[in-house]
Amino acid sequence: MKNSQVVGEFQHMVSELLIRHRSILDCLSKYQESTSRVNRSIIKTVTDCGCISIIANKQQFPPTDSLKDCGKHADSHIKGKLCEHCQEIIAEEIGNHLFYLAAICSLLDLKLEDVFNMEYNRLNTLGHYFLS
């Protein structure tokens, strides 16, 4: 199955399973809650497990580098690697987040696949000049 088919099937399955939170208001609040749960699961990898650390400071970019080359100097501020347990928990929370994103798209009669492709094409067109 192609990736685009998987996205479409995923959205269809979410739409079929969406019973309790059929209201757009319920979906929006669950989506926001899932965002918090993703953030919290990442924070707990640092504060509870310790498999990763976050050491942040100002990003340093050489003034002579082009915009394209700046990415080589950007730091994620993450030190270490996720352990298998933390990786599993974070992936589960992101999956839950994707569920509610697909639900919102379905309720608004948007195809998640189309949204994904539109964003991909925009990034592909703008390249390094897309600053987020």
trRosetta pair geometry for C-beta under 8 A, 3 or more apart (Angstrom, degrees):
i j d omega theta_ij theta_ji phi_ij phi_ji
1 5 4.7 -120 -176 87 93 128
1 6 5.6 114 124 -61 118 84
1 9 7.4 -23 -177 -1 147 146
2 5 4.6 96 59 5 79 103
2 6 7.1 -139 99 -8 43 85
3 6 5.4 -52 -150 32 36 115
3 7 6.5 36 153 -20 67 101
4 7 5.7 -49 -150 33 35 112
4 8 6.5 33 152 -15 64 106
4 113 5.3 79 -157 -148 81 127
4 117 7.7 30 -113 -63 113 117
5 8 5.7 -56 -149 40 34 111
5 9 6.0 32 154 -17 68 108
6 9 5.8 -56 -143 41 29 109
6 10 6.0 34 154 -25 64 107
7 10 5.6 -53 -147 34 28 114
7 11 6.5 26 155 -16 62 105
7 112 5.6 -140 172 99 104 106
7 113 4.4 133 104 -83 128 89
7 116 6.3 -91 -146 14 161 154
8 11 5.9 -56 -150 36 30 108
8 12 6.3 30 152 -19 65 107
8 111 7.1 -9 -108 -161 85 108
8 112 7.7 -176 -87 57 42 92
8 113 5.2 -15 -63 -33 82 140
9 12 5.5 -54 -146 38 33 113
9 13 6.2 34 155 -20 66 106
10 13 5.8 -56 -148 36 28 111
10 14 6.4 30 153 -20 64 106
10 98 7.6 -30 161 145 138 117
10 102 6.0 -114 128 -107 94 157
10 112 7.4 -66 84 66 104 148
11 14 5.6 -52 -147 35 32 113
11 15 6.3 35 153 -21 64 105
11 102 4.5 -150 -110 -160 70 110
11 105 6.3 -61 -135 87 125 126
11 106 6.0 166 -180 -65 94 103
11 111 6.9 141 86 -150 171 59
11 112 4.7 -179 -75 14 132 120
11 113 7.3 -110 -4 -20 140 87
12 15 5.7 -55 -151 35 30 113
12 16 6.5 31 151 -19 64 106
13 16 5.6 -55 -150 36 32 112
13 17 6.2 19 156 -10 67 111
14 17 5.9 -66 -144 45 29 103
14 18 6.0 41 155 -40 66 105
14 99 5.6 173 -120 -154 118 68
14 102 4.1 109 34 108 166 125
14 103 5.3 -121 156 -66 120 73
14 106 6.4 -168 97 -20 104 143
15 18 5.7 -44 -143 17 28 118
15 102 7.6 -106 -41 143 75 98
15 103 7.2 159 -83 -116 54 59
15 106 4.2 -172 -89 -147 105 154
18 21 6.2 -81 -158 71 87 78
18 22 5.8 120 141 -91 97 66
18 27 7.8 4 -148 -87 130 113
18 103 5.1 138 -96 -128 137 110
18 106 7.0 172 7 80 155 145
18 107 7.9 -125 146 -57 162 100
19 22 6.6 -26 -167 -46 19 104
20 26 7.4 -146 128 167 70 153
21 26 3.9 -155 -148 129 78 123
21 27 5.4 124 150 -70 108 64
21 30 5.5 -3 -145 -16 158 149
21 100 7.9 -40 117 -116 150 94
21 103 6.9 26 102 172 112 156
22 26 7.0 45 46 50 35 135
22 27 8.0 -22 179 -42 9 105
22 107 7.6 149 -175 -100 54 117
23 26 4.2 93 64 3 94 102
23 27 6.9 -163 93 -5 51 83
24 27 5.5 -54 -147 39 35 113
24 28 6.2 38 154 -22 67 105
24 104 7.2 81 -142 -129 80 73
24 107 5.1 168 -88 141 85 146
24 108 7.4 84 -115 -60 123 83
25 28 5.8 -51 -145 35 29 111
25 29 6.5 24 157 -13 63 106
26 29 6.0 -61 -150 40 29 105
26 30 6.1 25 155 -16 66 111
27 30 5.7 -58 -142 41 30 108
27 31 6.0 35 156 -24 66 107
27 100 5.9 160 -165 -159 78 89
27 103 4.9 -153 -132 117 124 117
27 104 5.1 163 144 -78 130 75
27 107 6.0 -166 7 0 162 152
28 31 5.6 -51 -144 34 29 114
28 32 6.5 28 155 -17 62 104
28 104 6.9 89 -76 -104 64 117
29 32 5.7 -51 -148 37 33 111
29 33 6.3 37 150 -20 64 106
30 33 5.4 -51 -146 38 34 115
30 34 6.3 37 152 -22 65 103
30 100 5.0 -160 109 -113 100 137
30 103 7.8 1 79 68 129 149
31 34 5.7 -51 -148 34 30 111
31 35 6.7 38 149 -24 61 99
31 97 7.3 81 -149 -150 65 66
31 100 4.0 -173 -86 136 75 130
31 101 6.5 108 -128 -67 116 56
31 103 7.8 -151 -65 63 105 108
31 104 6.1 13 -62 -43 148 131
32 35 5.6 -47 -155 27 35 116
32 36 6.9 35 149 -16 63 102
33 36 5.7 -55 -157 35 36 112
33 37 6.4 35 148 -20 67 106
34 37 5.4 -51 -145 36 38 114
34 38 6.5 43 153 -22 67 98
34 93 7.0 162 -166 -176 78 76
34 96 5.1 -157 -132 118 119 97
34 97 4.1 166 143 -93 123 68
34 99 7.7 -170 -105 54 161 92
34 100 5.3 175 5 20 148 140
35 38 5.9 -51 -152 31 31 110
35 39 6.5 28 151 -14 63 107
35 97 6.5 96 -73 -123 51 118
36 39 5.6 -56 -150 40 33 112
36 40 6.0 33 153 -21 68 109
37 40 5.6 -50 -139 38 31 112
37 41 6.3 34 158 -22 64 104
37 93 4.8 -154 126 -146 99 116
37 96 6.8 -23 87 81 143 138
37 97 7.6 -163 67 -61 102 97
38 41 6.0 -55 -150 33 28 109
38 42 6.7 25 153 -15 62 106
38 90 7.1 71 -149 -153 71 73
38 93 4.6 164 -90 133 60 118
38 94 5.7 79 -116 -78 118 65
38 97 5.5 4 -49 -50 129 142
39 42 5.9 -61 -155 36 31 108
39 43 6.3 30 151 -19 67 108
40 43 5.5 -54 -145 37 34 114
40 44 6.2 35 156 -22 66 105
40 93 8.0 -157 61 -135 83 159
41 44 5.8 -51 -146 34 31 113
41 45 7.1 42 151 -28 59 95
41 86 7.6 148 167 -162 88 76
41 89 5.1 -165 -155 131 122 104
41 90 4.9 167 125 -93 126 65
41 93 4.6 -169 -4 -4 152 157
42 45 5.8 -45 -161 19 37 114
42 46 7.5 26 147 -9 61 101
42 90 6.2 71 -74 -112 72 119
43 46 6.0 -63 -166 37 40 107
43 47 5.9 5 154 4 77 116
44 47 5.9 -65 -124 54 36 93
44 48 4.6 -4 -172 16 80 120
44 49 6.8 68 140 -2 73 94
44 86 7.6 -170 99 -125 88 102
44 89 7.8 -60 79 115 127 150
45 48 7.3 -33 -83 52 13 85
45 49 5.1 -34 -146 47 48 121
45 50 7.8 -151 160 -9 51 13
45 51 5.6 -62 -174 49 94 96
45 52 5.3 26 132 34 115 103
45 82 6.3 -44 -148 -120 147 86
45 83 7.8 179 -144 25 100 86
45 86 4.2 84 -108 -154 107 143
45 90 7.2 -11 -45 -52 132 123
46 49 7.7 23 -13 56 10 78
46 50 6.9 50 -165 -101 31 40
46 52 5.9 -59 -82 86 75 80
46 53 6.2 101 -134 -119 95 37
46 54 5.7 -33 -105 -3 147 99
47 50 7.8 -55 135 -66 3 67
49 83 6.2 -136 173 24 139 127
49 85 7.1 -179 -111 83 142 116
49 86 5.4 -118 30 -63 169 125
50 53 7.4 12 -160 -68 65 81
51 80 5.7 170 150 148 52 132
51 81 6.7 -65 161 87 100 47
51 82 5.7 79 114 -140 133 32
51 83 4.1 -133 -100 -18 153 95
51 86 5.5 -153 37 10 140 147
52 78 5.5 -21 -171 -165 126 95
52 79 6.6 143 -165 74 69 47
52 80 4.1 -168 -112 76 51 113
52 81 6.9 170 -81 23 92 5
52 82 6.1 -21 -35 -74 120 59
52 86 7.7 -153 2 116 103 161
53 78 7.5 141 74 -159 46 47
53 79 4.4 -19 61 62 97 104
53 80 5.7 98 8 -2 75 121
54 77 5.3 36 -162 137 77 102
54 78 6.2 -27 -100 -98 69 56
54 79 7.5 -177 -84 18 20 82
55 77 5.9 -158 69 -165 47 74
55 79 5.5 26 9 -13 113 125
56 77 4.2 13 -89 -140 77 142
57 77 7.8 162 16 -110 54 105
59 73 7.5 109 -179 121 91 92
59 74 5.8 -7 -144 -125 128 70
59 75 6.5 -169 -113 28 80 87
60 73 6.4 -98 91 163 69 121
61 65 6.3 -112 178 52 86 126
61 70 4.9 0 -136 -137 126 99
61 73 5.4 141 -110 85 60 139
61 74 7.7 4 -80 -68 98 73
62 65 4.6 94 73 -15 96 106
62 73 6.6 176 -1 -67 84 162
65 69 4.1 -125 -169 90 106 118
65 70 5.6 141 114 -71 127 62
65 72 7.7 -141 -150 47 147 110
65 73 6.9 -176 4 -7 171 134
66 69 4.9 89 53 10 76 102
66 70 7.4 -114 98 -24 43 81
67 70 5.7 -35 -157 0 36 119
67 128 5.2 141 120 140 104 122
67 129 7.0 58 121 -85 155 60
68 71 7.3 -50 172 12 39 106
68 127 8.0 -16 -100 148 99 114
68 128 4.7 -116 -93 -52 68 172
69 72 5.5 -33 -175 14 65 119
69 73 7.6 47 141 -8 75 101
70 73 6.0 -69 -164 41 46 104
70 74 6.6 55 143 -39 76 100
71 74 5.5 -42 -143 14 41 117
71 128 7.6 -115 -24 -125 122 110
82 86 4.8 -131 -162 90 92 111
82 87 4.3 117 128 -66 127 87
82 90 6.9 -75 -140 16 150 141
83 86 5.0 85 54 15 79 102
83 87 6.8 -143 91 -9 36 93
84 87 5.6 -57 -144 37 28 115
84 88 6.4 32 156 -23 63 106
85 88 5.9 -57 -155 32 28 112
85 89 6.6 23 153 -15 64 106
86 89 5.7 -54 -147 37 35 110
86 90 6.1 31 157 -16 69 108
87 90 6.1 -57 -144 39 27 107
87 91 6.2 28 157 -19 63 110
88 91 5.9 -57 -145 37 26 111
88 92 6.4 29 154 -21 62 107
89 92 5.7 -55 -152 33 30 113
89 93 6.5 26 153 -15 65 106
90 93 5.8 -56 -148 38 33 109
90 94 6.3 31 154 -17 67 106
91 94 5.8 -54 -144 39 31 109
91 95 6.3 38 152 -24 63 105
92 95 5.6 -53 -150 33 29 116
92 96 6.6 32 151 -19 63 103
93 96 5.6 -49 -150 34 34 114
93 97 6.5 40 148 -22 63 104
94 97 5.2 -50 -150 35 37 118
94 98 6.4 41 150 -21 66 101
95 98 5.6 -50 -149 34 33 112
95 99 6.7 44 148 -28 62 98
96 99 5.4 -44 -155 22 35 120
96 100 7.1 24 153 -9 63 101
97 100 6.3 -60 -156 39 33 102
97 101 6.4 35 147 -20 66 107
98 101 5.4 -53 -144 37 36 115
98 102 6.2 37 156 -18 68 104
99 102 6.0 -60 -154 37 26 108
99 103 6.4 28 149 -22 63 108
100 103 5.1 -46 -142 34 38 118
100 104 6.4 44 156 -22 66 99
101 104 5.9 -51 -151 33 30 110
101 105 6.6 31 150 -17 62 105
101 112 7.0 93 127 -118 94 123
102 105 5.6 -53 -150 37 34 114
102 106 6.3 36 152 -21 66 105
102 112 5.3 -38 -114 -54 75 150
103 106 5.7 -54 -149 35 31 112
103 107 6.3 28 156 -16 65 106
104 107 5.9 -56 -146 38 30 108
104 108 6.3 12 159 -3 65 113
105 108 6.1 -72 -147 49 26 99
105 110 4.3 -95 -157 79 79 97
105 111 6.9 52 166 -160 122 5
105 112 4.6 129 80 -65 174 81
105 115 6.5 -114 -116 -6 129 143
106 109 7.5 27 -178 -78 32 32
106 110 7.7 -86 -52 53 20 64
110 114 6.8 -128 -179 64 76 115
110 115 5.9 50 158 -48 121 117
111 114 4.0 80 75 3 103 107
111 115 6.9 -176 91 -8 54 81
112 115 5.5 -53 -148 37 36 113
112 116 6.1 40 152 -21 67 106
113 116 5.6 -54 -147 36 29 114
113 117 6.3 27 155 -16 64 108
114 117 5.7 -54 -143 40 31 109
114 118 6.1 35 155 -23 65 106
115 118 5.8 -53 -146 34 28 113
115 119 6.5 24 156 -14 62 107
116 119 6.0 -61 -152 39 27 107
116 120 6.2 30 151 -22 65 109
117 120 5.4 -52 -143 36 32 115
117 121 6.2 32 158 -18 66 105
118 121 6.0 -56 -149 37 27 109
118 122 6.4 29 152 -20 62 108
119 122 5.5 -53 -147 35 33 114
119 123 6.3 31 155 -16 66 105
120 123 5.9 -58 -150 39 29 108
120 124 6.1 28 153 -20 65 111
121 124 5.5 -54 -141 39 30 114
121 125 6.2 30 157 -20 65 107
122 125 5.9 -56 -147 36 27 109
122 126 6.1 6 162 -1 65 113
122 130 7.0 106 138 -104 86 141
123 126 6.2 -64 -135 49 26 96
123 127 7.5 93 166 -77 55 24
123 130 5.5 -93 -123 29 62 167
124 127 7.2 15 -176 -67 25 66
126 129 4.9 -118 179 75 83 87
126 130 3.8 95 106 -53 132 97
127 130 6.7 155 70 1 24 94
